[in-house]
Amino acid sequence: MTSETRLGARLAAVDERIADAVRQAGRRQEEVTRIVVTKGHPVALIRELAALGVRHVGESRHQEAEPKTAELADLGLTWHFVGQLQSNKARAVRRYVDWVHSVDRTALLRPFSDGDGDGPPLDCFIQVDLAGTSGRGGADPSALEPLAEALLATSGLRLRGVMGVPPIDEEPRSAFARLRAAGETVRRLEPAATAMSAGMSGDFVDAIMEGATHLRIGTAITGMRTAHG
Ligand SMILES: *Cc1c(COP(=O)(O)O)cnc(C)c1O
């Protein structure tokens, strides 16, 4: 098989597992968006994914994402930034992404805002720390409401929901249940924030069971990362 055929086979296999899980959860396919996380992979792979019908792509490092999004501008993809961010990079990231999944502190809000509010809104997830250690980023659950209020008061940002990564030492399903509860907290402040970004290659079935709407799937589709770029 060519590499493109293998990529297509892995994509189809993941999509079939997603469809099965959505049915099992009694949910509808339209509720779930599959984002392919392409960090560490070259633009050629993203072109192959686009040819296979992929529209939503995720990146996690600004230095890598900026040139890739520029080079692939002709594809009209929807770009998701899923990685940790320094606040001095946020303004630059805003220029090339449509969604940010990792808003976890108020210091990011001003650089992400569009100042006078004339551009398209940036769709945001608040990342919640599910480990209680801040190791993989995310806001402490106790900081969730003030952060959501500050985000809602910032021009040019649209709060869509919560994002989380389960701790390594916990069953993903119980961590996703806590994320779902965090989402309910946010929805009391913004009823339209109904999205939940959860589920990676190893745990997307559990995430779907707990109500995930945006899956961030990398290696199960792309194969192992081979290079930076
Ligand atoms: C890399 C990454 C993913 C994808 O992880 P896989 O295990 O390769 O599916 C998802 N979310 C975030 C935040 C990531 O950094």
The ligand as an SDF file (V2000), in Angstrom:
LIG
                    3D

 15 15  0  0  0  0  0  0  0  0999 V2000
   -1.0800   15.7470   20.2150 C   0  0  0  0  0  0  0  0  0  0  0  0
   -2.3760   16.1230   20.8310 C   0  0  0  0  0  0  0  0  0  0  0  0
   -3.5430   15.3910   20.5480 C   0  0  0  0  0  0  0  0  0  0  0  0
   -3.5650   14.1480   19.6750 C   0  0  0  0  0  0  0  0  0  0  0  0
   -2.9850   13.1080   20.3980 O   0  0  0  0  0  0  0  0  0  0  0  0
   -2.9410   11.5940   19.8250 P   0  0  0  0  0  0  0  0  0  0  0  0
   -2.7100   10.7770   21.0430 O   0  0  0  0  0  0  0  0  0  0  0  0
   -1.8300   11.5540   18.8560 O   0  0  0  0  0  0  0  0  0  0  0  0
   -4.2600   11.3300   19.2090 O   0  0  0  0  0  0  0  0  0  0  0  0
   -4.7230   15.8270   21.1260 C   0  0  0  0  0  0  0  0  0  0  0  0
   -4.7680   16.9000   21.9490 N   0  0  0  0  0  0  0  0  0  0  0  0
   -3.6680   17.6200   22.2420 C   0  0  0  0  0  0  0  0  0  0  0  0
   -3.7890   18.7770   23.1590 C   0  0  0  0  0  0  0  0  0  0  0  0
   -2.4320   17.2520   21.6990 C   0  0  0  0  0  0  0  0  0  0  0  0
   -1.3400   17.9580   22.0160 O   0  0  0  0  0  0  0  0  0  0  0  0
  1  2  1  0
  2  3  1  0
  2 14  2  0
  3  4  1  0
  3 10  2  0
  4  5  1  0
  5  6  1  0
  6  7  2  0
  6  8  1  0
  6  9  1  0
 10 11  1  0
 11 12  2  0
 12 13  1  0
 12 14  1  0
 14 15  1  0
M  END
$$$$
